[in-house]
Amino acid sequence: MQLSFVDIPAHESDLDLRIAELRRLIVYHSQRYYQLDAPEISDAEYDLLFSELVELEKTYPELATADSPTQRVGSAPVDKFRAVRHRLPMLSLENATNEDEIRQKLDQRVKNELGLPESESLDYMCEPKMDGLAVELVYENGKLVTASTRGDGITGEDVTENIRTMRCLPLSLSGDNIPPLLEVRGEVYLSLDAFQKINSDKEENGEPPFANPRNAAAGSLRQLDSRITARRPLAIFCYAPGLVEGVSFASQLDFLEAAAKWGLPVNPLIRRVTGIDGAVEYYREMQAERESLPYEIDGTVVKVDSYRLQQELGEKSRSPVWAIACKFPPRQAETVLEDILLSVGRTGVVTPVAQLRPVDISGVTVARATLHNWDEIAAKDIRIGDTVVVERAGDVIPAVVKVLEQHRTGAERYLPPPQKCPECGSDVVRIADEVALRCMGLSCPPQIRESIKHFASRGAMDIEGLGDKFVEQLLELELVHNVADIYQLKKNDFMRFERMGDKLASNLLAAIEASKHRELNRFIFALGIRHVGERTAKTLAQAFGSLDNLEKATVDELTGIRDIGATVAQSIRTFFDSSENLSVISQMLASGVTPTVTTKKAGGTLSGKSFVFTGTLTRFTRDEARKLVEDQGGNVLSSVSKKTDYVVAGEEAGSKLVKARGLGVAVLGEDEFLALMETRSERNL
């Protein structure tokens, strides 16, 4: 491979300066990558820096030092988690970036080390190179006891509680011949669908999105609050053993087959091949299949299959001799950003989208790319007319990586943030502590579909029968333009629907009529105010007693209420400051919508008692359980503390149950909870 290194300086002082600068840059970017989950350069750019340093230290060994990044794996762990020292180092792999290097850096090197003739064919184990976060799992007597990140290869971070939230991973191994001690290495990752949803949710919440699936996986796994991790569908493929006691394996394939029998996730695309030609062919196949896989891979890994040969070959300072990572070419391209378009999402977030001169990236024509938000545009100094680098971020949404300022002509222009919604003309606002701009209009067309679905949902106005299909038909027939129009619908309107009968139309009208008298808290929740969920809606209804009082409440009055912070208060105030929103509410009230106020039962037998529900409930829903508790004057909380009176645990209860037991909080099963409710209810009779 012809590497584009900088010219090697002629003077030793220049060499010292260059090597020192390379080490500084590599350490800095390693911290951005491993610790902060916020890389500033691409993997390809990082690899060039690392390769240059390796080449200089190889050419001038007298300048190599023990603390050089080339002598380490990754970077030191952050101190947010308990440190875990690996019994055996978790080494990184040397990279090959084309087929010739796969042959030279692995096959030829291995045969030279073993003294084998060039004609001999070795067995190699080939695996997709997952683009995730490496971890080590420790099972003792078949039970998962510790999970840690790779860290610097010697010491990692204890992420046991977060790993335990992953449903794809067994907490107890099954099958025969389970070793008393098993350390297994794996790669935690996110599927592309999960990555897209998380980023979509983050952008809708006004938060900066993850750069790629690897960052999303790392950021999810390294959460101090395991509840956040539990909400993200992390997955894992196990790929190698660490220390194992009581069981031995002849090869990598033997280990992976045993691991799969014990219930550990193993990538089904692994393959043992004979000869390096088979490994090269596997590399080609994976590169061709890359676009169709449900997760991100950035290459393949090829290992000598025999563990006896692996031991004989040994390791270099930072990587094993018997394995190599075969990296795919980076999926980036240069093109011109011809315009910036504005897209309005389902919750009103106004997102800038780059309209590009069409460019081919890995066989896919890319004409648009996300710019995320105006903070991102300002940070990268993106202007209409710029020549930019575009990357297919995680194979999901193309993104503009950077501007090539050297191509500027002076004709480029900056697009300022919009003041009005491009869809409905309502004011666009930026809520404190958010990066997103939002249209706050209830009548904004892109938001209508989701707002109506939310408005009619069970936890809100509970309009029975008005499901997604009927909402779609209401919009297609242009019968509704906002949620208030629901209360203007006539029977003949519904009779225009496909497969609509007289009785069903009558039932829909009756459900709409019944919803006019829902409790105030449900009406507040149904409005879809940013940051106002069911619990906050109940708090607001109890505190203000009427919709009119809530509409007039100041930020100071709102923040004076327990559990209402500045961000929520400002969001509420912004919502009711919109003349468009007040108009929609007025239309509903004029149509006979009269929210009622229900007060918590005073002196109930559960007055002052707090409950937390965890796990999968099978005897009742969360809403039903909440109502049972609140009917008796109790409170339902989302987190466990010393002040919690009861934790009700369903199937597969996780960290909340563990915390409850640690704090000595009473734990009830579903049957025990129902028995308690019956007893308390009888006392009120």
ABEGO torsion letter per residue (X at the ends): XBBBBBBBBABAAAAAAAAAAAAAAAAAAAAAAAAAGBBABBAAAAAAAAAAAAAAAAABAAABBAABAAABBEBBBBAABBBBBBABBBBBBBBBABAAAAAAAAAAAAAAAAGBBAABBBBBBBBBBBBBBBBBBBBBGGBBABBBBAEAGABBBBAAAAAAABAABBABBBEBGBBABBBBBBBBBBBAAAAAAAAAAAAAAGBBBBABAAAAAAAAAABABAAAAAABBBBBBBABBBBBBGBBBABAAAAAAAAAAAGBBBBAABBBBBEAAAAAAAAAAAAAAAAABABBBAEBBBBBABAAAAAAAEBBAABBAABBBBBBBBBBBBBBBABBBBBBBAAGBBBBBBBBBBBBBGGBBBABBBAGBAAAAAAAGBBBGBBBBBBBBGGABBBBABBBAAABAGABBBBBBBABBAAAGBBBBBBBGBABBBBABAABAAAAAAAAAAAABAABAGBBGBBAAAAAAAAAAGABABAAAAAABBAAAAAABBGBBAAAAAAAAAAAAAAAABBAAAAAAAAGBBGBBAAAAAAAAAAAGBAAAAAABBAAAAAABBGBBAAAAAAAAAAAABAAAAAAAAAAAAAGBBBBBBBBBBGBAABGBBBBBBEBBAABBAAAAAAAAAAAGBBBBABBBAABABBBBBBGBBAAAAAAAAAGBBBBBAAAAAAAAAAAAAAAX
